[in-house]
Amino acid sequence: MNTPNKLTIVRVIMVPFLVVFMLTGWGGDKNDYICFALFAIASITDWFDGYLARKNNLVTNFGKFMDPLADKLLVCSALICLIELGRLKAWVVLLIIAREFIISGFRLIAAENGVVIAANYWGKFKTASQMIMIILLILNFGGIWKVLADIFIWLSVILTEISLVTYIVQNRKVLSMQE
């Protein structure tokens, strides 16, 4: 197994630890910082495994399947925990998760028809805004940080919806393949 795939597996393994710390508060006074560190490290592995896979020509079928799954698992788990902690509204999480299901289904249909739907910039902006939003909400600082977190909640929702519409419009031929 190559290094990018190992990093993907590490990210998957980190998710239960993140969830446990977010929901139990086992870290005491430092719990938010522990959760921040777990989420930040897992997020960095996402960037790093993709970079290594492309740079060293180590792209594998395992990586193509597991990397996006690991990303969704990390982000969705953190978002659901943030609802439980009262830091994020359920409707925001439902919109984000719904987009992920729709795009995943869209990609499956495309793959069945031999079409690869590559990530676009809107999807990358969406991911970056969601990760920043999650970090701000995990850290749970007040003052200007709370205002910044609120801005990133709205930015994440807007970019989530723009990226959904963009993927569908740019790849609408996939829908016509099912007729």
N, C-alpha and C positions, 0 to 999 in steps of 0.2 A: 504494500500500500504506500502510495506516494505522500509527500508532506502536505500538499493541499487537502487531500482527503482526510489525513489525520487531523488537521486543523478543523475540518468540518465536524468530525466525530467529537473532538474536544468541545466544540460549540454546543452540540447536542447534549453532551454530558453535563455541561455547565447550567443548562436550563433548570433542572430540578433543584439545584443548589440556590439559584436565583429565586425561584418560587418559594422555597422553604424560608429563606431569609426574609423575603418581602412579606410573607404572610405570618411568620411567627415572631419576628422581632428578636430572634436569638442573639443578634449582635449588640443588644442593649443600646447604649447611647451612640454607638458607632454603626448601628444597623444600616442607616441610609447610605453611609459611605461604603460599607461592605457591598450592598446591593449595586451601588454606582460602579464599584470596581468590577464586580462580576459582569454587569451588563456592558461596561466599556470594553473589557478584555474580550468578551464574546463578540462584540461588534467589530473590534479590530481584527479578530481572526477571520471575520467575513471578508473584510477588504483584503487582508493579507493572503488568504488562500486563493482568491480570484487572481490577484496579482501574480503569485507564484505559478499558478496553473497556466496562465497566458504567457508569461515571460519564458518559462522553461518548457513550454509545449507539453504540459502534463494534464491536459483536459481529458477527463475520462467520463464514461457513461454514469458511473457511480457519482462523480462530482456534479454532473449535469442534473442528476435527480436529487441528490441529498443536499447540495448547497442551498438551493432555494427553499427546500423543506426545512432545513435547519434555521434559515433566516426567519421563515414564517413562524416556526415554533418559538424562537426567541422573542420576537416582537409581540406575537399574540399572547404569549404567556405573561410577559411584562404588562401588557395593556389590561388583561383580565385582572391581574393582581392590583393594578392601580384603581380599578373600579372598586374592588373589595376594600382598599385603603381609603376610599372616598376622595381620591385625587383626580379622578377622571370620570366623566359621565358615560353611561353605558351606550348612548346613541352614537358617540364618537367611535367607540370601539366596534360597534356593530357595522358602521359604515366602512371602517378600515378592513375588518375581517371579511365583510361581504365582497369588497373589491378583490381581495386575495383569492377568494373562492371562485369568483367570476373569471378572473384572469387565468387561474390554474386550469379551470375547465376549458377555457378558450384555447389555452396552449395544448391541452390533451387532444382536443378536436383537430387542431392544426397539425400536431405530430402524427395523428392517424392518417392524415392526408399528405404527409411528407413535407409539411411546411414548418420551418423553425421561426418562432417569434422571438426576436432578440429584444433585450432590454433597451429602452430608449431613455433619453435624458429626463423626461417627465417622471419616469419610474425611479430613476436615480435621485432626483430632487425629492420625490415623495419619501423614499427610504431615508435620506439624510435628515429631512425635517422630522420624520417620525422618531428617529433615534435621538435627535437633539431634544425633542419634546419629552421622550421617555426619561432621558437623563435629568432634565430639569424637574420633572415630576417626582422622580426617585429622590433627588436631593432635597426637594420640598422646602426650599428657602423662601423667605418672605420678601416683602418690599418689591424692588425692581425685578427681582428674579421671578416672583409670582406673575408680574405683568408679562415678562418675557415668556414664561411657560404658557400663559393664556394666548399670547400671540402665536406661539408654535403649535398650540392645539388647533387653532383656526387655520393656520398655514398648512398643517398636516391634512386636515379635512379637505381643504381646497385642492391641494396637490394630489391627494388620493383620488378625488373625483376627476380632475383634469387628466391624470394618467390613465384612469379607466376609460374615459371617452376617447382619448388619443389612441390607446391600444386597439379599441374596437374599430374606430374609423380607419386607422392605418391598415388593419388586417381584416376588413369586412368581407374580403373574398373567402375567408375561412367559413363564414356563415353560409355563403352561397354554395359551398361544397357539400352541405348537409341536405340540400333539397333533393 
